[in-house]
Protein backbone atom coordinates (compact mmCIF):
# COMPACT_ATOMS: atom_id res chain seq x y z
CA UNK A 1 0.00 0.00 0.00
CA UNK A 2 3.02 2.27 0.05
CA UNK A 3 5.07 3.90 -2.69
CA UNK A 4 2.71 6.76 -3.54
CA UNK A 5 4.43 9.59 -1.64
CA UNK A 6 7.24 10.17 -4.12
CA UNK A 7 8.96 13.05 -5.88
CA UNK A 8 8.13 14.42 -9.30
CA UNK A 9 11.70 14.25 -10.53
CA UNK A 10 11.40 16.41 -13.70
CA UNK A 11 10.31 19.37 -11.56
CA UNK A 12 13.22 19.15 -9.11
CA UNK A 13 16.55 20.90 -9.48
CA UNK A 14 19.62 18.62 -9.63
CA UNK A 15 20.77 19.75 -6.17
CA UNK A 16 17.31 19.14 -4.70
CA UNK A 17 17.21 15.64 -6.16
CA UNK A 18 20.64 14.89 -4.65
CA UNK A 19 19.36 16.02 -1.24
CA UNK A 20 16.22 13.89 -1.55
CA UNK A 21 18.30 10.88 -2.59
CA UNK A 22 20.56 11.59 0.39
CA UNK A 23 17.60 11.29 2.76
CA UNK A 24 16.49 8.09 1.03
CA UNK A 25 19.97 6.57 1.35
CA UNK A 26 20.24 7.90 4.91
CA UNK A 27 17.06 6.09 5.92
CA UNK A 28 18.24 2.93 4.17
CA UNK A 29 21.58 3.09 6.02
CA UNK A 30 19.82 3.69 9.35
CA UNK A 31 17.52 0.71 8.79
CA UNK A 32 20.58 -1.46 8.19
CA UNK A 33 22.34 -0.19 11.32
CA UNK A 34 19.31 -0.73 13.54
CA UNK A 35 17.74 -3.83 11.99
CA UNK A 36 20.20 -5.35 9.55
CA UNK A 37 19.49 -6.33 5.96
CA UNK A 38 15.95 -7.39 6.83
CA UNK A 39 15.27 -3.84 7.95
CA UNK A 40 16.41 -2.48 4.60
CA UNK A 41 13.75 -4.56 2.86
CA UNK A 42 11.09 -2.38 4.54
CA UNK A 43 12.42 0.87 3.05
CA UNK A 44 9.75 3.07 1.42
CA UNK A 45 9.69 6.45 -0.29
CA UNK A 46 6.74 7.39 1.91
CA UNK A 47 8.88 7.14 5.04
CA UNK A 48 11.68 9.06 3.34
CA UNK A 49 9.21 11.93 3.08
CA UNK A 50 8.42 11.66 6.80
CA UNK A 51 12.11 11.67 7.72
CA UNK A 52 12.68 14.80 5.66
CA UNK A 53 9.53 16.47 6.99
CA UNK A 54 10.34 15.94 10.68
CA UNK A 55 13.98 16.95 10.22
CA UNK A 56 12.92 20.15 8.44
CA UNK A 57 10.34 20.99 11.12
CA UNK A 58 12.37 20.33 14.26
CA UNK A 59 15.78 21.35 12.87
CA UNK A 60 17.93 18.85 14.83
CA UNK A 61 21.60 18.22 14.14
CA UNK A 62 21.89 16.77 10.63
CA UNK A 63 24.60 14.27 9.68
CA UNK A 64 25.91 14.02 6.13
CA UNK A 65 28.13 11.06 5.32
CA UNK A 66 29.47 9.34 2.23
CA UNK A 67 29.13 5.55 2.12
CA UNK A 68 29.18 2.66 -0.31
CA UNK A 69 26.41 0.10 -0.12
CA UNK A 70 25.26 -3.12 -1.77
CA UNK A 71 23.15 -1.16 -4.24
CA UNK A 72 26.05 1.18 -5.10
CA UNK A 73 29.29 -0.76 -4.38
CA UNK A 74 31.63 1.15 -6.68
CA UNK A 75 30.94 4.71 -5.60
CA UNK A 76 30.22 6.44 -2.31
CA UNK A 77 26.81 8.12 -2.01
CA UNK A 78 25.55 10.95 0.17
CA UNK A 79 23.54 9.80 3.20
CA UNK A 80 21.64 12.41 5.22
CA UNK A 81 20.17 11.59 8.62
CA UNK A 82 19.13 13.02 11.98
CA UNK A 83 17.64 11.64 15.19
CA UNK A 84 14.29 11.68 13.39
CA UNK A 85 15.68 9.27 10.83
CA UNK A 86 16.10 6.82 13.72
CA UNK A 87 12.49 7.42 14.75
CA UNK A 88 11.21 6.93 11.20
CA UNK A 89 13.28 3.74 10.80
CA UNK A 90 11.66 2.34 13.95
CA UNK A 91 8.19 3.28 12.71
CA UNK A 92 8.95 1.83 9.29
CA UNK A 93 9.89 -1.55 10.78
CA UNK A 94 7.01 -1.44 13.27
CA UNK A 95 4.49 -1.00 10.46
CA UNK A 96 6.16 -3.64 8.27
CA UNK A 97 6.12 -6.09 11.20
CA UNK A 98 2.40 -5.70 11.82
CA UNK A 99 1.58 -5.68 8.11
CA UNK A 100 3.40 -8.99 7.66
CA UNK A 101 1.44 -10.49 10.57
CA UNK A 102 -1.79 -9.13 9.10
CA UNK A 103 -0.98 -10.66 5.71
CA UNK A 104 -0.31 -13.98 7.41
CA UNK A 105 -3.71 -13.86 9.12
CA UNK A 106 -5.35 -12.90 5.83
CA UNK A 107 -3.92 -15.46 3.41
CA UNK A 108 -1.66 -17.69 5.58
CA UNK A 109 1.39 -16.77 3.58
CA UNK A 110 4.21 -18.55 5.42
CA UNK A 111 6.81 -16.16 3.97
CA UNK A 112 4.98 -13.21 5.55
CA UNK A 113 4.93 -14.94 8.93
CA UNK A 114 8.64 -15.73 8.65
CA UNK A 115 9.40 -12.13 7.69
CA UNK A 116 7.47 -10.78 10.70
CA UNK A 117 9.56 -13.00 12.99
CA UNK A 118 12.79 -12.00 11.26
CA UNK A 119 12.09 -8.32 11.86
CA UNK A 120 11.86 -8.94 15.62
CA UNK A 121 10.46 -5.51 16.33
CA UNK A 122 10.59 -4.98 20.09
CA UNK A 123 10.96 -1.39 21.27
CA UNK A 124 9.39 -0.53 24.61
CA UNK A 125 9.81 3.18 23.85
CA UNK A 126 6.91 2.95 21.41
CA UNK A 127 4.67 0.43 23.18
CA UNK A 128 1.61 2.67 23.08
CA UNK A 129 2.07 3.39 19.39
CA UNK A 130 2.52 -0.32 18.70
CA UNK A 131 -0.66 -1.20 20.63
CA UNK A 132 -2.69 1.50 18.87
CA UNK A 133 -1.47 0.50 15.40
CA UNK A 134 -2.12 -3.21 16.08
CA UNK A 135 -5.67 -2.35 17.21
CA UNK A 136 -6.32 -0.24 14.11
CA UNK A 137 -4.95 -2.91 11.76
CA UNK A 138 -7.26 -5.47 13.40
CA UNK A 139 -10.16 -3.06 12.93
CA UNK A 140 -9.24 -2.53 9.27
CA UNK A 141 -8.96 -6.28 8.76
CA UNK A 142 -12.42 -6.84 10.25
CA UNK A 143 -13.92 -4.16 8.01
CA UNK A 144 -12.38 -5.69 4.91
CA UNK A 145 -13.55 -9.20 5.85
CA UNK A 146 -17.14 -8.02 6.29
CA UNK A 147 -16.90 -6.24 2.91
CA UNK A 148 -17.26 -2.71 4.25
CA UNK A 149 -18.16 -0.52 1.26
CA UNK A 150 -17.84 2.82 3.01
CA UNK A 151 -14.58 4.24 1.68
CA UNK A 152 -14.58 6.91 4.37
CA UNK A 153 -14.65 4.21 7.05
CA UNK A 154 -11.77 2.07 5.80
CA UNK A 155 -9.59 4.93 4.53
CA UNK A 156 -10.18 6.70 7.85
CA UNK A 157 -8.76 3.75 9.77
CA UNK A 158 -5.61 3.78 7.66
CA UNK A 159 -5.49 7.56 8.08
CA UNK A 160 -5.42 7.09 11.86
CA UNK A 161 -2.46 4.72 11.51
CA UNK A 162 -0.54 7.31 9.48
CA UNK A 163 -1.50 9.99 12.00
CA UNK A 164 0.20 7.97 14.74
CA UNK A 165 3.37 7.59 12.68
CA UNK A 166 3.55 11.32 11.91
CA UNK A 167 3.78 12.38 15.58
CA UNK A 168 7.17 11.63 17.18
CA UNK A 169 6.48 13.62 20.35
CA UNK A 170 3.54 15.45 21.91
CA UNK A 171 4.13 19.18 21.49
CA UNK A 172 2.67 22.27 19.82
CA UNK A 173 2.98 20.68 16.35
CA UNK A 174 1.41 17.32 17.24
CA UNK A 175 -2.14 18.18 16.18
CA UNK A 176 -1.00 19.58 12.83
CA UNK A 177 1.24 16.60 12.08
CA UNK A 178 -1.53 14.24 13.14
CA UNK A 179 -4.04 15.82 10.76
CA UNK A 180 -1.46 15.89 7.98
CA UNK A 181 -0.75 12.18 8.43
CA UNK A 182 -4.46 11.38 8.66
CA UNK A 183 -5.39 12.96 5.35
CA UNK A 184 -2.28 11.65 3.59
CA UNK A 185 -3.14 8.17 4.87
CA UNK A 186 -6.67 8.44 3.49
CA UNK A 187 -5.24 9.58 0.15
CA UNK A 188 -2.91 6.56 0.04
CA UNK A 189 -5.69 4.10 0.86
CA UNK A 190 -8.12 5.55 -1.71
CA UNK A 191 -5.50 5.64 -4.47
CA UNK A 192 -4.34 2.11 -3.68
CA UNK A 193 -7.92 0.78 -3.83
CA UNK A 194 -8.51 2.62 -7.10
CA UNK A 195 -5.29 1.26 -8.62
CA UNK A 196 -6.10 -2.32 -7.58
CA UNK A 197 -9.79 -2.26 -8.54
CA UNK A 198 -9.54 -4.21 -11.81
CA UNK A 199 -7.19 -6.79 -10.26
CA UNK A 200 -9.44 -7.21 -7.20
CA UNK A 201 -12.53 -7.72 -9.35
CA UNK A 202 -10.76 -10.46 -11.34
CA UNK A 203 -9.53 -12.18 -8.17
CA UNK A 204 -12.78 -11.57 -6.27
CA UNK A 205 -10.77 -9.82 -3.57
CA UNK A 206 -11.98 -7.07 -1.29
CA UNK A 207 -12.22 -3.56 -2.70
CA UNK A 208 -14.48 -0.79 -1.36
CA UNK A 209 -15.15 0.53 -4.88
CA UNK A 210 -16.67 -2.66 -6.30
CA UNK A 211 -20.26 -1.58 -5.65
CA UNK A 212 -19.92 1.83 -7.33
CA UNK A 213 -17.28 1.33 -10.02
CA UNK A 214 -19.89 1.13 -12.79
CA UNK A 215 -21.70 4.27 -11.67
CA UNK A 216 -21.70 7.24 -14.02
CA UNK A 217 -18.88 9.66 -13.19
CA UNK A 218 -17.03 7.13 -11.02
CA UNK A 219 -13.54 8.17 -12.15
CA UNK A 220 -14.34 11.85 -11.60
CA UNK A 221 -15.61 11.04 -8.12
CA UNK A 222 -12.35 9.29 -7.24
CA UNK A 223 -10.27 12.22 -8.44
CA UNK A 224 -12.45 14.58 -6.40
CA UNK A 225 -11.90 12.44 -3.29
CA UNK A 226 -8.14 12.40 -3.82
CA UNK A 227 -8.05 16.14 -4.45
CA UNK A 228 -9.96 16.81 -1.22
CA UNK A 229 -7.65 14.60 0.83
CA UNK A 230 -4.41 16.09 -0.49
CA UNK A 231 -5.84 19.61 -0.18
CA UNK A 232 -6.46 19.05 3.54
CA UNK A 233 -2.98 17.54 3.91
CA UNK A 234 -1.23 20.44 2.19
CA UNK A 235 -3.25 22.96 4.20
CA UNK A 236 -1.79 21.48 7.37
CA UNK A 237 1.69 21.38 5.85
CA UNK A 238 1.58 25.07 4.94
CA UNK A 239 0.83 25.96 8.56
CA UNK A 240 4.15 24.46 9.68
CA UNK A 241 7.20 26.79 9.96
CA UNK A 242 9.31 24.81 7.49
CA UNK A 243 12.08 26.48 5.50
CA UNK A 244 14.73 23.80 4.97
CA UNK A 245 13.97 21.65 1.91
CA UNK A 246 10.50 23.17 1.67
CA UNK A 247 10.63 23.08 -2.14
CA UNK A 248 11.32 19.33 -2.14
CA UNK A 249 8.51 18.65 0.33
CA UNK A 250 6.12 20.76 -1.75
CA UNK A 251 7.22 18.93 -4.90
CA UNK A 252 6.15 15.68 -3.24
CA UNK A 253 2.84 16.93 -1.85
CA UNK A 254 1.68 19.00 -4.81
CA UNK A 255 3.05 16.96 -7.73
CA UNK A 256 4.79 13.75 -6.67
CA UNK A 257 1.77 12.14 -5.01
CA UNK A 258 -0.12 12.43 -8.30
CA UNK A 259 2.45 10.61 -10.45
CA UNK A 260 1.07 7.14 -9.62
CA UNK A 261 -2.47 8.37 -10.26
CA UNK A 262 -1.61 9.59 -13.74
CA UNK A 263 0.26 6.38 -14.50
C-alpha positions as CSV (number, residue, x, y, z in Angstrom):
1,X,0.0,0.0,0.0
2,X,3.0,2.3,0.1
3,X,5.1,3.9,-2.7
4,X,2.7,6.8,-3.5
5,X,4.4,9.6,-1.6
6,X,7.2,10.2,-4.1
7,X,9.0,13.1,-5.9
8,X,8.1,14.4,-9.3
9,X,11.7,14.2,-10.5
10,X,11.4,16.4,-13.7
11,X,10.3,19.4,-11.6
12,X,13.2,19.1,-9.1
13,X,16.6,20.9,-9.5
14,X,19.6,18.6,-9.6
15,X,20.8,19.8,-6.2
16,X,17.3,19.1,-4.7
17,X,17.2,15.6,-6.2
18,X,20.6,14.9,-4.6
19,X,19.4,16.0,-1.2
20,X,16.2,13.9,-1.5
21,X,18.3,10.9,-2.6
22,X,20.6,11.6,0.4
23,X,17.6,11.3,2.8
24,X,16.5,8.1,1.0
25,X,20.0,6.6,1.3
26,X,20.2,7.9,4.9
27,X,17.1,6.1,5.9
28,X,18.2,2.9,4.2
29,X,21.6,3.1,6.0
30,X,19.8,3.7,9.3
31,X,17.5,0.7,8.8
32,X,20.6,-1.5,8.2
33,X,22.3,-0.2,11.3
34,X,19.3,-0.7,13.5
35,X,17.7,-3.8,12.0
36,X,20.2,-5.4,9.6
37,X,19.5,-6.3,6.0
38,X,15.9,-7.4,6.8
39,X,15.3,-3.8,7.9
40,X,16.4,-2.5,4.6
41,X,13.7,-4.6,2.9
42,X,11.1,-2.4,4.5
43,X,12.4,0.9,3.0
44,X,9.8,3.1,1.4
45,X,9.7,6.5,-0.3
46,X,6.7,7.4,1.9
47,X,8.9,7.1,5.0
48,X,11.7,9.1,3.3
49,X,9.2,11.9,3.1
50,X,8.4,11.7,6.8
51,X,12.1,11.7,7.7
52,X,12.7,14.8,5.7
53,X,9.5,16.5,7.0
54,X,10.3,15.9,10.7
55,X,14.0,17.0,10.2
56,X,12.9,20.2,8.4
57,X,10.3,21.0,11.1
58,X,12.4,20.3,14.3
59,X,15.8,21.3,12.9
60,X,17.9,18.8,14.8
61,X,21.6,18.2,14.1
62,X,21.9,16.8,10.6
63,X,24.6,14.3,9.7
64,X,25.9,14.0,6.1
65,X,28.1,11.1,5.3
66,X,29.5,9.3,2.2
67,X,29.1,5.5,2.1
68,X,29.2,2.7,-0.3
69,X,26.4,0.1,-0.1
70,X,25.3,-3.1,-1.8
71,X,23.2,-1.2,-4.2
72,X,26.1,1.2,-5.1
73,X,29.3,-0.8,-4.4
74,X,31.6,1.2,-6.7
75,X,30.9,4.7,-5.6
76,X,30.2,6.4,-2.3
77,X,26.8,8.1,-2.0
78,X,25.5,11.0,0.2
79,X,23.5,9.8,3.2
80,X,21.6,12.4,5.2
81,X,20.2,11.6,8.6
82,X,19.1,13.0,12.0
83,X,17.6,11.6,15.2
84,X,14.3,11.7,13.4
85,X,15.7,9.3,10.8
86,X,16.1,6.8,13.7
87,X,12.5,7.4,14.7
88,X,11.2,6.9,11.2
89,X,13.3,3.7,10.8
90,X,11.7,2.3,14.0
91,X,8.2,3.3,12.7
92,X,9.0,1.8,9.3
93,X,9.9,-1.5,10.8
94,X,7.0,-1.4,13.3
95,X,4.5,-1.0,10.5
96,X,6.2,-3.6,8.3
97,X,6.1,-6.1,11.2
98,X,2.4,-5.7,11.8
99,X,1.6,-5.7,8.1
100,X,3.4,-9.0,7.7
101,X,1.4,-10.5,10.6
102,X,-1.8,-9.1,9.1
103,X,-1.0,-10.7,5.7
104,X,-0.3,-14.0,7.4
105,X,-3.7,-13.9,9.1
106,X,-5.4,-12.9,5.8
107,X,-3.9,-15.5,3.4
108,X,-1.7,-17.7,5.6
109,X,1.4,-16.8,3.6
110,X,4.2,-18.6,5.4
111,X,6.8,-16.2,4.0
112,X,5.0,-13.2,5.6
113,X,4.9,-14.9,8.9
114,X,8.6,-15.7,8.6
115,X,9.4,-12.1,7.7
116,X,7.5,-10.8,10.7
117,X,9.6,-13.0,13.0
118,X,12.8,-12.0,11.3
119,X,12.1,-8.3,11.9
120,X,11.9,-8.9,15.6
121,X,10.5,-5.5,16.3
122,X,10.6,-5.0,20.1
123,X,11.0,-1.4,21.3
124,X,9.4,-0.5,24.6
125,X,9.8,3.2,23.8
126,X,6.9,2.9,21.4
127,X,4.7,0.4,23.2
128,X,1.6,2.7,23.1
129,X,2.1,3.4,19.4
130,X,2.5,-0.3,18.7
131,X,-0.7,-1.2,20.6
132,X,-2.7,1.5,18.9
133,X,-1.5,0.5,15.4
134,X,-2.1,-3.2,16.1
135,X,-5.7,-2.4,17.2
136,X,-6.3,-0.2,14.1
137,X,-5.0,-2.9,11.8
138,X,-7.3,-5.5,13.4
139,X,-10.2,-3.1,12.9
140,X,-9.2,-2.5,9.3
141,X,-9.0,-6.3,8.8
142,X,-12.4,-6.8,10.3
143,X,-13.9,-4.2,8.0
144,X,-12.4,-5.7,4.9
145,X,-13.6,-9.2,5.9
146,X,-17.1,-8.0,6.3
147,X,-16.9,-6.2,2.9
148,X,-17.3,-2.7,4.3
149,X,-18.2,-0.5,1.3
150,X,-17.8,2.8,3.0
151,X,-14.6,4.2,1.7
152,X,-14.6,6.9,4.4
153,X,-14.7,4.2,7.1
154,X,-11.8,2.1,5.8
155,X,-9.6,4.9,4.5
156,X,-10.2,6.7,7.8
157,X,-8.8,3.7,9.8
158,X,-5.6,3.8,7.7
159,X,-5.5,7.6,8.1
160,X,-5.4,7.1,11.9
161,X,-2.5,4.7,11.5
162,X,-0.5,7.3,9.5
163,X,-1.5,10.0,12.0
164,X,0.2,8.0,14.7
165,X,3.4,7.6,12.7
166,X,3.6,11.3,11.9
167,X,3.8,12.4,15.6
168,X,7.2,11.6,17.2
169,X,6.5,13.6,20.4
170,X,3.5,15.4,21.9
171,X,4.1,19.2,21.5
172,X,2.7,22.3,19.8
173,X,3.0,20.7,16.4
174,X,1.4,17.3,17.2
175,X,-2.1,18.2,16.2
176,X,-1.0,19.6,12.8
177,X,1.2,16.6,12.1
178,X,-1.5,14.2,13.1
179,X,-4.0,15.8,10.8
180,X,-1.5,15.9,8.0
181,X,-0.8,12.2,8.4
182,X,-4.5,11.4,8.7
183,X,-5.4,13.0,5.3
184,X,-2.3,11.7,3.6
185,X,-3.1,8.2,4.9
186,X,-6.7,8.4,3.5
187,X,-5.2,9.6,0.2
188,X,-2.9,6.6,0.0
189,X,-5.7,4.1,0.9
190,X,-8.1,5.6,-1.7
191,X,-5.5,5.6,-4.5
192,X,-4.3,2.1,-3.7
193,X,-7.9,0.8,-3.8
194,X,-8.5,2.6,-7.1
195,X,-5.3,1.3,-8.6
196,X,-6.1,-2.3,-7.6
197,X,-9.8,-2.3,-8.5
198,X,-9.5,-4.2,-11.8
199,X,-7.2,-6.8,-10.3
200,X,-9.4,-7.2,-7.2
201,X,-12.5,-7.7,-9.4
202,X,-10.8,-10.5,-11.3
203,X,-9.5,-12.2,-8.2
204,X,-12.8,-11.6,-6.3
205,X,-10.8,-9.8,-3.6
206,X,-12.0,-7.1,-1.3
207,X,-12.2,-3.6,-2.7
208,X,-14.5,-0.8,-1.4
209,X,-15.1,0.5,-4.9
210,X,-16.7,-2.7,-6.3
211,X,-20.3,-1.6,-5.7
212,X,-19.9,1.8,-7.3
213,X,-17.3,1.3,-10.0
214,X,-19.9,1.1,-12.8
215,X,-21.7,4.3,-11.7
216,X,-21.7,7.2,-14.0
217,X,-18.9,9.7,-13.2
218,X,-17.0,7.1,-11.0
219,X,-13.5,8.2,-12.1
220,X,-14.3,11.8,-11.6
221,X,-15.6,11.0,-8.1
222,X,-12.4,9.3,-7.2
223,X,-10.3,12.2,-8.4
224,X,-12.4,14.6,-6.4
225,X,-11.9,12.4,-3.3
226,X,-8.1,12.4,-3.8
227,X,-8.1,16.1,-4.4
228,X,-10.0,16.8,-1.2
229,X,-7.6,14.6,0.8
230,X,-4.4,16.1,-0.5
231,X,-5.8,19.6,-0.2
232,X,-6.5,19.0,3.5
233,X,-3.0,17.5,3.9
234,X,-1.2,20.4,2.2
235,X,-3.3,23.0,4.2
236,X,-1.8,21.5,7.4
237,X,1.7,21.4,5.9
238,X,1.6,25.1,4.9
239,X,0.8,26.0,8.6
240,X,4.1,24.5,9.7
241,X,7.2,26.8,10.0
242,X,9.3,24.8,7.5
243,X,12.1,26.5,5.5
244,X,14.7,23.8,5.0
245,X,14.0,21.6,1.9
246,X,10.5,23.2,1.7
247,X,10.6,23.1,-2.1
248,X,11.3,19.3,-2.1
249,X,8.5,18.6,0.3
250,X,6.1,20.8,-1.8
251,X,7.2,18.9,-4.9
252,X,6.2,15.7,-3.2
253,X,2.8,16.9,-1.8
254,X,1.7,19.0,-4.8
255,X,3.1,17.0,-7.7
256,X,4.8,13.7,-6.7
257,X,1.8,12.1,-5.0
258,X,-0.1,12.4,-8.3
259,X,2.5,10.6,-10.5
260,X,1.1,7.1,-9.6
261,X,-2.5,8.4,-10.3
262,X,-1.6,9.6,-13.7
263,X,0.3,6.4,-14.5
